[in-house]
Every structure is written in C-alpha cells, then in structure tokens.
C-alpha cells in the first residue's frame, strides 16, 4: 500500500511540476554509486551508449550497466542514494523537472515516505544543460 501511495504521490507531484521540453537528453546506467554512468547528449541512443560505457569503465558488469534510466526531456535531475535499515542500499535517478525547487521538493517527498531507511540523500544535482552542480 505504501508503494502505491508513494507512486501516486510522485506522479501527482511530477505532473504538477511539469516537464521541461528543451536541452540535451539524459541517461543514467548502473545502480551502485561508484559504478554508474551519466551522460547528456543530443540523442537518446548517444546518451544511453555513453552512460553504459562509463558504467563499464568504472567496473560495472553487464547486468549492472543494463539498469538504465533515460529521460525524454532533460530538465532538472538528481541522483538519490537510499540505505535501508537492513544495510541494503540503492541509487535512483529522477529527471525531467522544470525547476530546481520542484526537483528538490520531490526528493524530500520520496525520502519522507521511506520509513525503513536509515539514510536517504541526494548525491548529485544536474542542471537542464547536463552540468553537475555543487551540493550544499
């Protein structure tokens, strides 16, 4: 039930914040923080190929680097690292937000719904043109 509510909340928040429609396309490959790839390119295929190559170059295996997320629109994006109280951790990539405050609002909402997490934090903030921004 919690997953359902979280999904509905995320979709509603994403819809109300809108999606950006310009800029490069983003792709993210991998799910371990030290073995992920991120690329911004003019085409979806170029971004995906680049992200998979970066993941493999960092030691990711074939199956790890096939775990890919791409965005039909760029907009603001972030990577999120969650650690469950069992010790398991995973990384997610969310993109397509019109504004930085909108992206961070969704991040806050996602983390607030993860009651079993010992840690839920942003590891990367990406501008609509594909630049990494410093985390504060």
N, C-alpha and C positions, 0 to 999 in steps of 0.2 A: 504494500500500500504506500509506503514511504517513497519508493522509487517512482510509483505512478504520480504521486503528488509533486515530487521533485521535477519530473519530466514535464508535467503540465505547467508548473511554475516557470520553469526555464523557457518553455515555448512561448508562454504569455509575455515574459519579460523580453525575450528576443524580438518578438513581434512588435511590442510597444516601443522598443528602442529603434526599430527599423534596421535595414541592412544597407551598407554602403554599396555603391554601384560603380566606383571607378578605382583605378590603381592596378598594381600587379596582382596576380593570383598567388595565394599562399598554399604551401603543402608542408606537412609535418609527418615524419616517419619514425617509428620506434616508440618504446614505452618505458625505457629505463633512462633516467636523467642524463647519464654520462654517455649514452649511445643513441642519441636522437639526432635527426637532421631536420633543418628548417630552411626552406628556400622561398624566395619571391621571384616570380618570372612572368613573362608576358603571356604564357600559355599554361594550361593546367598540366599537360604532359611534361613540359620542361620543368615545372616546379616539382612534380612528383618524382621524376628521374633524379633531379638534383638532391632532393631530400633523402631518397633511398640510398644514393651514393654516399652522402655524408654519414648516414647511419652505419653503413657497411664499413666506411673508412674508420669509424670510431670503434669498431669491433662488434657491431651488431650482427646477429645471424640473419639468415634469410627470412625466417619466420618473424623475428622481431621487426625487421625493416619492412615487412609487408603490412604491418599495423600502421596504416596511413590515414591521415585526415587531410582533406583539401577543402578549400573554400571557393565557392562560385564567385564570391565577392571578397575583397580583401577587408577593408575597414580596419578597425582596431582589433587586436588579437592578444591573447595571453596564454601562457602555459601554467598549468596548475599541478602542484605536487601534493598528493594526499597520502598520509600514513595512517593505517588502521591500527587500532589498539592491539591487534594480533601480531603486528610487526610488518605485515604486508604493505607495500607502497606502490603507487602507480602515478603515472603522469598523464595529463589530458591537455588537449589543445582546443581552444574555443576561439572562433573568429567571426568577422562579419559585422561588428558593432559600429554604429555611426559615430559614437563619441567615446573618448577615454572614460569619462564618468559612467557612461552606460555599461561599458565592459566591466569596470570595477564593481558596479552595483550587482551585476550577475555573478561575478566571482564571490562577492560577500554572501549572496543568497545561496549559492551552491555550498559554500563552506558551512553556513549556518544550519544546513539540513543534514550534515554529516556528523551525527551524534556519536558514532562509534570511532571517529577519527581522533587521533592524538595530535595530528598536525594537518593543516590544510592551508597552503600558501602559494602565492604567485612566485614563479621562478623566472618568468620572462614576460615583458610587456613589449608589444610590437606595434609601431605606428602604421597607418594605412599605406605608407610607401615602403614598408618592409624593414625599417630600421629598428634595432633593439634600443629601447630606452632604459636609462638607469632606474633601478628600483629604489624607492625611498624607504 
